[in-house]
Amino acid sequence: MRTFLKRVLAATALIGLCATGVVAEEWDDGQVKSTREMLKGKRVGFVPLSMGIDLGQVWLAALERDAKRFGYEIVVRESSWNVQSGAQAINQLIGEKVDLLVIHPAEVQAWARLVTKAADAGIPVVQVNMKSPNTGDAYVGANWYDSARLMVEEIHKYCAPANGGNGKIAIVQGVLTSPANYIVRKSMDDFWAQYPGLEIVADQPADYDSTKAKAVASTVLKQHPDLCGFLGMWEVMDMGVAAAVKEAGLQGKVQIVSSGGGEKKSSCDNIENGNFASVVSYEAEDVGFALASVVTSMLQNPPAETGKKPFGVYTPSVAITKDNYKDGMCWDLERVKRNGF
Amino acid sequence: MTRKGLLNLTQERIVLLLTVVMFLTFSISIDRFLQADNILSIVQNVSVLGILGVGMAMSIIGRGIDLSVVAVMAYSVAWALTLFNQDANLPLSLLFGLGFAVLVGLINGVLIAYVEIPAIFATLASGTAVAGFGQFFLVDTDVVFVPGSIGWLASIGSGRTFGVPNSVISLAVVVVVLYWILHRTVFGRYLFAMGDNPKAARVAGIPVRPMMLAQYVLTAIIAFTAGLVTAMAVDSMNTRVVNSTLVYDVILIAVIGGISLSGGRGSVRNVLVGTVMIGVLLNGMTMLNMPYTAQNIVKGAILLIAIIADSVFNPRDEQTSQQGDI
């Protein structure tokens, strides 16, 4: 009886050993296991401007795809367009000693000090799409200066006298103090000489509000019925400009060059229905890819000294137009929501 | 219209005069200002503001105020559009949106009439609550697009009928309905009595609390209407409008037209005068391509003038005013 029991126990132990052996026997290419070990249990703080916009949503989806596969965690603290609450969130995340901070600043200066504070606390900082003067450890996102150049190039294509237009254009700005707006508008001034023949007959802000944009655009069109084109600053706001153009019966005659992240509904759909002639996109989905890669690599290879050797990953500025919008130039937020990143 | 003399200058007349002066100046100095199309566009560009303005005027006349209108407008319509985008049918989606607005109006009314919280605090809080609730439960993106399949509804905010922009017609309809309610119904007469002196109104047998309830429900319905017109005009509803200063602009056009903040005085006509003035001002300043900061100075200065005129021409009635009234 005793020997029988011993045998049963031995057999069970053997089977057990074999079973664990099978699980442990994961093929290793020499990197995948150690990668997972380095990433496991890490915490990344993500402070987006808002989770209500395509940008926040697609970037989180991108970050979470890697986080899920490699066993790290993304802690989301929204700033909800509010510099104060964003600062609070960042402070708290620094206090919680997260392993890395990803921030999407609403203003150039507002969080600059917090980037330094995080560096002092030994937390690497990645800034996305908009950065304070001190980069932290990495910047991932649009090159706004280049976007401005491309916007001028596009409107020049439609409206310059050399290309058959009359040169008369109007600019509808967002919020004057918002950095994306400020940088783009200022940068445009560097390029009028390079793309000559354009005359700015109106330059008015509409606070990123499509209703105000419609009012401004319809007034400008009343005064300048022969206007050739509008330069806008954000697709959603510029839909108001498009509505004014449509209402004046000038669709197709007045060209709108807008800018944004290249999402299907706001970019390609608006080109398809004739609202916009071009959208200059900084490819928000590409920003997501790049961001996730930077985060995954920085978690494995944290900077020796935080905040000392920053690097940049700039996504290209691309013009989406009638000629190319069907070639998969846009990404689809609905698709990302349904299937993940 | 309390005081005679001084050329009988009520605030409404001052503003009207100011508007006429501005209009003439712009007509002379700006090319193409004075053409039928531009004059229609002046009204069109402020039509949503005007719709919200008459709603606000009604609550101010009843000695209240509704700071939640912008949040109600944004989220009730954004929710209706979200439902429609998720394949609900149009009437049902609209019914849910309207139902949400009515519910918020009821909550406002109960808080103000029965819990007796001052209107300014109750609606300030409920506006924030609506925005938070809407963001969390109802609408998952800041901007909800209007799909092309919306059909006939689009015509309340865009397009023209006999050359008149449809949003101007929408404004006209709301104005006529509100005019009828305020000046031709018992409800309207009670509202004025209540705004003038709530205690006396109560003693006289006016059902003050149910009236307040109805007042805030009506304001919420008007907010929903304004939201629909906005969404149809620009093919989208941007809920970020709740972070803007729109609600102050709405109060501004009501007050500037001569609706006394102490309640009981004013009419729909006052709001129209205020609306047209802001319309002329914005249109002219845009045509002059005036810098934004300068526009703010002009707008701010005009608000100040209107408020000073309000206190001069509609002095407070010491018998019925209370500390804490706005």
Chai-1 contact restraints between the chains, C-beta under 6 A:
chainA,res_idxA,chainB,res_idxB,connection_type,confidence,min_distance_angstrom,max_distance_angstrom,comment,restraint_id
A,G52,B,T141,contact,1.0,0.0,6.0,A-B,restraint_1
A,G52,B,D142,contact,1.0,0.0,6.0,A-B,restraint_2
A,I53,B,D142,contact,1.0,0.0,6.0,A-B,restraint_3
A,W81,B,N243,contact,1.0,0.0,6.0,A-B,restraint_4
A,L176,B,Y292,contact,1.0,0.0,6.0,A-B,restraint_5
A,A202,B,N289,contact,1.0,0.0,6.0,A-B,restraint_6
A,Q204,B,T286,contact,1.0,0.0,6.0,A-B,restraint_7
A,P205,B,Y292,contact,1.0,0.0,6.0,A-B,restraint_8
A,S210,B,V234,contact,1.0,0.0,6.0,A-B,restraint_9
A,T211,B,T230,contact,1.0,0.0,6.0,A-B,restraint_10
A,T211,B,V234,contact,1.0,0.0,6.0,A-B,restraint_11
A,K214,B,V234,contact,1.0,0.0,6.0,A-B,restraint_12
A,A215,B,N45,contact,1.0,0.0,6.0,A-B,restraint_13
A,V216,B,T286,contact,1.0,0.0,6.0,A-B,restraint_14
A,S218,B,S41,contact,1.0,0.0,6.0,A-B,restraint_15
A,T219,B,N283,contact,1.0,0.0,6.0,A-B,restraint_16
A,T219,B,T286,contact,1.0,0.0,6.0,A-B,restraint_17
A,K222,B,D37,contact,1.0,0.0,6.0,A-B,restraint_18
A,K222,B,N38,contact,1.0,0.0,6.0,A-B,restraint_19
A,K222,B,S41,contact,1.0,0.0,6.0,A-B,restraint_20
A,Q223,B,R32,contact,1.0,0.0,6.0,A-B,restraint_21
A,Q223,B,M287,contact,1.0,0.0,6.0,A-B,restraint_22
A,V236,B,V143,contact,1.0,0.0,6.0,A-B,restraint_23
A,M239,B,V234,contact,1.0,0.0,6.0,A-B,restraint_24
A,M239,B,D235,contact,1.0,0.0,6.0,A-B,restraint_25
A,M239,B,S236,contact,1.0,0.0,6.0,A-B,restraint_26
A,G240,B,V234,contact,1.0,0.0,6.0,A-B,restraint_27
A,A243,B,V234,contact,1.0,0.0,6.0,A-B,restraint_28
A,K265,B,F145,contact,1.0,0.0,6.0,A-B,restraint_29
